[in-house]
């Protein structure tokens, strides 16, 4: 098929880029009314023929074609003219192409909600004349900086790891920064939960009001997790993703949409994509509850012990007996890394998952952690070498504080797997 022949498969709306992979955009636009919405990968030489001659009404544009989108448009918004980049194109009635940058509008919406709900004021009240650090130097960083300056009156400072100063001694050079925004892809799935800044840098910024990360998958990047540990107000980029889609959809459909749709779609996406991670003592019923919960929610189920057994060819008990607990814990952490970054799973963990602190970030980054709490006198040590060696009571005394510190919610066992699963579902509102 030639460059001019590529199409959206009959869809009026869609997303173009070079490598798209998985995208939540079709689901979001279906909820907004701009559907059918399709994904189309284009090579660089295919972009201009498609934009000029393709049968489309509205397009979102992603890396690496945002500069091309701005250049090829007939009419550009103020933001597009200032930034030289567009992520939204609309074919108007006379055939001309209008370019807008709804990343700017989406970030402004996220910033406004974050300031009002988490910081107790408007963006201008909190940030006008103050320094906001924007990590990155690409199109996303420029859009974020433009929004901070236009809608909040902040002094946006873009900092790039590859720039002349990099992140070296950031806490000294920008000690008075009021906001940090990650506009780099660092921490994005599957390289998660990485962070562009270590926790110590955030801790050394005394005027810091909060942290935003425009990455939306995983829900909690390494930067978000670091900010959470410091007790800083923090939010990831899912609301920005939905907000920019809403403003694009308004242009596509030629009508205003209710901003209240943004929060509703955001909550629906979280309900669909957030992992449910089950922790608790060996024998608490995490696996049986998890299987039943996965059936109720129509989700894939992963038991980390079963995954380790399948991949290694040996049961966890055998690995522990033959090689020791530490060898098993290394395999367990790798399994937590593989599955913790994915979305929409029910994950049952072994009882000792809390033995390694790093496992918390791996599981919490995209999940809600649920403690399945069963009375000790109902737990069995059969086939569990650590329970047999240390005793259930002693093991519970060691692990109980960790379980409680990891858990977002706790479910008391009901006496049946189906009852436990229903309790988890109802508690999480799924």
C-alpha positions in Angstrom: 0.0 0.0 0.0 1.4 3.4 -1.0 1.9 6.3 1.4 -1.2 8.1 0.1 -3.3 5.0 0.4 -3.0 4.4 4.2 -6.2 5.1 6.0 -7.9 4.8 9.4 -10.0 1.8 8.2 -13.1 3.9 7.8 -12.8 5.7 11.1 -13.2 9.5 11.1 -10.9 10.0 14.0 -7.6 8.6 15.1 -4.1 8.7 16.4 -1.0 8.8 14.2 2.6 8.1 15.2 5.5 6.0 14.1 5.3 3.3 16.8 2.0 3.3 18.8 1.8 0.0 20.7 -1.0 -0.1 23.2 -3.0 3.1 23.6 -6.0 4.0 25.8 -7.0 6.7 23.3 -9.7 4.7 21.5 -11.4 3.8 24.8 -11.3 7.5 25.9 -12.6 8.9 22.7 -15.4 6.3 22.6 -16.5 7.6 26.0 -16.3 11.2 24.7 -18.3 10.5 21.5 -15.5 11.0 19.0 -15.7 7.5 17.6 -14.9 5.3 15.7 -11.3 6.1 16.6 -8.4 4.2 15.1 -4.6 3.9 15.5 -2.4 4.3 12.4 1.4 3.9 12.3 3.1 6.0 9.6 6.7 6.2 8.3 8.1 9.7 8.0 7.6 9.9 4.2 3.9 8.9 4.6 2.9 11.7 7.0 2.4 14.5 4.5 0.5 12.5 1.9 -1.8 11.1 4.6 -2.5 14.5 6.2 -3.1 16.1 2.8 -5.2 13.3 1.2 -6.4 11.0 3.9 -10.1 10.5 4.7 -10.1 11.8 8.2 -12.0 14.5 10.2 -9.9 14.7 13.4 -6.4 13.4 14.4 -4.3 13.2 17.5 -0.6 13.2 16.7 2.2 11.7 18.8 6.0 11.3 18.6 7.7 12.0 16.3 5.2 13.9 14.1 4.1 16.8 16.3 6.4 19.3 14.5 5.2 18.0 11.1 1.6 18.5 12.3 2.2 22.1 13.1 4.2 22.7 9.9 1.6 21.2 7.6 -1.4 22.9 9.1 -3.1 25.8 7.4 -4.2 27.5 10.7 -2.4 27.3 14.0 -3.5 28.2 17.5 -1.5 30.6 19.6 0.0 27.6 21.5 1.0 25.8 18.3 2.5 29.0 16.9 4.5 29.5 20.1 5.7 25.9 20.5 6.0 24.9 16.8 4.3 21.6 17.7 0.7 20.3 17.5 -0.9 17.1 18.9 -4.4 17.7 17.4 -5.5 18.4 13.8 -9.0 19.1 12.5 -10.1 19.1 8.9 -12.5 22.0 8.6 -15.4 22.3 6.2 -13.4 24.1 3.6 -10.7 21.4 3.6 -8.1 23.4 5.5 -6.4 21.9 8.5 -6.5 23.5 12.0 -3.7 22.7 14.4 -4.0 22.8 18.2 -1.9 21.7 21.1 -4.3 20.1 23.6 -1.3 18.9 25.7 -1.2 22.5 26.9 -4.9 22.5 27.7 -4.8 19.1 29.3 -1.9 20.0 31.6 -3.5 23.3 32.5 -6.6 21.3 33.6 -4.5 18.8 35.7 -2.6 21.7 37.2 -5.7 23.6 38.2 -7.3 20.5 39.8 -4.1 19.6 41.6 -3.6 23.1 43.0 -7.3 23.5 44.1 -7.8 20.0 45.6 -4.4 19.1 46.9 -2.7 22.5 47.6 -5.8 24.6 48.5 -5.5 27.5 46.0 -5.5 28.4 42.3 -2.4 28.0 40.2 -1.8 31.7 40.1 -2.3 32.1 43.9 0.3 29.4 44.5 2.8 29.7 41.7 2.8 33.2 40.2 6.3 34.5 40.1 7.7 31.2 41.6 10.0 28.8 40.0 8.6 25.5 38.6 11.1 22.9 37.5 10.2 21.0 34.3 12.3 17.9 33.7 12.9 17.4 30.0 13.5 19.4 26.9 11.2 17.9 24.3 7.8 18.8 23.0 6.0 17.7 26.2 8.3 19.8 28.4 7.7 22.8 26.2 4.0 22.3 26.4 4.1 22.0 30.2 6.3 25.1 30.4 4.0 27.1 28.2 1.0 26.1 30.3 2.8 27.0 33.6 3.7 30.4 32.3 0.4 31.1 30.6 -2.1 29.8 33.2 -0.1 30.1 36.4 2.3 32.9 35.8 5.1 30.6 37.0 8.7 30.9 36.0 9.2 27.6 34.2 12.7 26.3 34.1 13.4 23.3 31.8 16.1 21.0 33.0 17.5 18.2 30.9 19.8 15.4 32.0 21.7 16.0 28.7 21.7 19.8 29.0 24.6 22.0 30.0 23.9 21.7 33.7 21.9 18.4 33.8 20.5 17.4 37.2 23.8 17.9 39.0 23.4 19.8 42.2 19.8 20.6 41.3 18.8 21.2 44.9 21.3 24.0 45.2 20.7 25.7 41.9 16.9 25.6 42.2 16.4 25.6 46.0 13.3 27.7 45.9 11.4 25.6 43.3 7.7 25.4 44.2 6.8 22.6 41.8 8.5 19.7 40.0 7.0 18.3 36.8 8.4 15.3 35.0 7.9 15.7 31.3 10.4 13.0 30.3 9.5 9.4 29.5 11.7 8.2 32.4 9.6 5.8 34.5 7.2 4.9 31.7 6.2 1.3 31.2 8.0 -1.1 30.8 11.1 0.6 32.2 9.4 1.2 35.6 9.4 2.3 38.3 12.4 4.4 37.3 12.8 8.1 38.3 14.7 11.0 36.8 15.3 12.4 40.3 16.1 10.6 43.5 14.1 11.0 46.7 17.0 12.9 48.3 16.8 15.7 45.7 13.1 16.2 46.3 13.7 16.2 50.1 16.3 19.0 49.7 13.9 21.4 48.1 12.4 23.2 51.1 9.9 25.3 49.2 8.5 22.4 47.2 4.7 22.3 47.2 4.1 19.2 45.1 5.2 17.0 42.3 3.4 16.2 39.0 4.4 13.4 36.5 2.8 13.5 33.1 3.6 9.7 32.6 0.3 7.8 33.2 1.5 4.2 32.8 2.4 3.1 35.4 0.0 5.0 37.7 2.9 5.6 40.1 6.3 6.2 38.6 9.4 6.1 40.6 9.2 9.9 41.0 5.6 9.6 42.3 6.5 6.9 44.7 9.5 9.0 46.0 7.2 12.0 46.5 4.6 9.8 48.3 7.3 8.6 50.7 8.1 12.2 51.6 4.4 13.0 52.1 4.4 15.5 49.2 1.2 16.1 47.3 1.7 14.2 44.0 -0.2 13.1 40.9 0.5 11.3 37.7 -0.6 12.1 34.2 -3.8 10.1 33.7 -6.0 13.1 34.2 -3.9 15.1 31.7 -4.3 12.3 29.1 -8.1 12.4 29.5 -8.3 16.2 29.6 -6.3 16.7 26.4 -8.5 14.1 24.7 -11.6 15.9 25.8 -10.4 19.2 24.3 -9.4 17.4 21.1 -12.8 15.7 21.0 -14.5 19.1 21.3 -12.7 20.2 18.2 -13.4 17.0 16.4 -17.1 17.2 17.1 -17.5 20.9 16.9 -19.3 21.1 20.3 -18.6 21.8 23.9 -18.2 18.8 26.3 -18.7 18.9 30.1 -15.4 19.0 31.9 -17.0 16.7 34.5 -16.5 13.9 32.0 -12.7 14.0 32.7 -12.9 12.8 36.3 -15.5 10.1 35.4 -13.4 8.7 32.6 -10.3 8.8 34.8 -12.0 6.8 37.5 -13.3 4.3 35.0 -9.8 3.8 33.5 -8.3 3.3 37.0 -11.0 0.8 37.8 -10.2 -1.1 34.7 -6.5 -0.9 34.7 -5.3 -0.8 38.4 -4.0 -4.2 39.5 -5.4 -5.8 42.6 -2.5 -7.2 44.6 -3.2 -9.6 47.4 -0.8 -10.1 50.3 -1.0 -11.9 53.6 0.3 -14.8 55.6 1.1 -18.2 54.0 -2.2 -20.1 53.9 -4.4 -17.1 54.2 -6.2 -17.9 51.0 -4.7 -15.4 48.7 -4.6 -17.7 45.7 -8.1 -19.1 46.0 -9.5 -15.6 46.6 -7.5 -14.2 43.7 -8.8 -16.8 41.3 -12.4 -16.1 42.3 -11.8 -12.3 42.2 -10.3 -12.6 38.7 -13.4 -14.6 37.6 -15.8 -11.9 39.1 -13.9 -9.1 37.4 -13.1 -10.8 34.1 -9.4 -10.2 34.6 -6.2 -12.3 34.1 -5.0 -13.9 37.3 -1.3 -14.3 38.3 0.0 -16.2 41.3 3.6 -15.2 41.7 4.6 -18.5 43.3 3.0 -20.4 40.4 4.8 -18.0 37.9 8.1 -18.7 39.5 7.5 -22.5 39.5 6.5 -22.4 35.8 9.5 -20.3 34.8 12.1 -22.2 36.9 10.7 -25.7 36.7 10.7 -26.0 40.5 8.2 -25.3 43.3 9.1 -22.4 45.7 9.4 -24.9 48.6 12.0 -26.9 46.6 14.0 -23.7 45.7 14.1 -22.7 49.3 15.0 -26.1 50.6 17.8 -26.6 47.9 19.2 -23.1 47.5 18.0 -21.2 50.5 15.5 -18.4 51.0 17.6 -15.6 49.5 17.7 -17.4 46.1 14.0 -17.7 46.1 13.5 -14.0 47.1 15.6 -12.9 44.1 13.3 -14.8 41.8 10.3 -13.4 43.6 11.5 -9.9 43.1 11.9 -10.5 39.3 8.4 -11.9 39.1 7.1 -8.8 41.0 8.9 -6.6 38.5 7.5 -8.4 35.5 3.9 -8.4 36.6 3.7 -5.3 38.8 4.2 -3.0 35.9 1.4 -4.5 33.9 -2.2 -3.4 34.1 -5.6 -4.9 34.9 -4.4 -8.0 36.7 -5.3 -9.8 39.9 -2.0 -10.8 41.6 -1.6 -13.1 44.5 1.7 -12.8 46.3 3.6 -15.3 48.5 3.5 -14.7 52.2 7.1 -13.4 52.2 6.8 -10.8 49.5 7.2 -8.2 52.2 10.7 -9.5 53.1 12.2 -7.2 50.5 11.3 -3.5 50.7 11.9 -3.0 46.9 8.9 -5.3 46.1 6.5 -2.7 47.5 7.3 -0.2 44.8 7.1 -2.9 42.1 3.7 -3.9 43.2 2.3 -0.6 44.3 3.3 1.3 41.1 0.2 0.1 39.3 -1.8 -1.6 42.0 -4.0 -1.4 45.1 -2.5 -3.6 47.8 -5.1 -5.7 49.7 -4.2 -7.6 52.9 -6.1 -10.8 53.3 -6.3 -11.3 57.0 -7.0 -14.8 58.3 -6.8 -15.8 62.1 -3.5 -17.6 62.9 -5.3 -20.6 64.2 -6.8 -21.2 60.8 -3.4 -21.2 58.9 -1.6 -24.4 57.9 2.1 -24.9 57.6 1.8 -27.9 55.3 4.2 -27.7 52.4 5.6 -24.3 53.7 9.2 -24.7 54.8 9.5 -21.3 56.4 6.3 -21.6 58.4 7.5 -25.0 59.6 11.0 -23.9 60.4 10.1 -20.6 62.2 6.6 -21.3 63.4 3.5 -19.5 62.3 3.3 -17.3 65.4 6.9 -16.1 65.1 6.6 -15.6 61.4 3.4 -13.6 61.9 5.0 -11.4 64.5 7.8 -10.5 62.1 5.6 -9.9 59.1 2.4 -8.3 60.5 3.8 -4.8 60.8 5.0 -5.0 57.2 1.7 -6.3 55.9 -0.1 -3.5 57.6 2.3 -0.8 56.3 2.0 -2.1 52.7 -1.8 -2.5 52.6 -4.1 0.1 51.1 -7.0 -1.9 52.5 -7.6 -4.9 54.7 -10.2 -7.7 54.2 -11.0 -10.0 57.0 -11.5 -13.6 55.8 -15.2 -14.5 55.5 -14.7 -18.3 55.5 -14.9 -18.9 51.8 -12.9 -17.8 48.7 -16.0 -16.5 47.0 -16.9 -14.5 50.1 -13.4 -13.0 50.3 -13.4 -12.1 46.6 -16.8 -10.4 46.9 -15.6 -8.5 49.9 -12.5 -7.3 48.0 -14.6 -6.3 45.0 -17.1 -4.4 47.1 -14.4 -2.6 49.2 -12.6 -1.4 46.1 -15.8 -0.5 44.3 -15.0 -2.7 41.3 
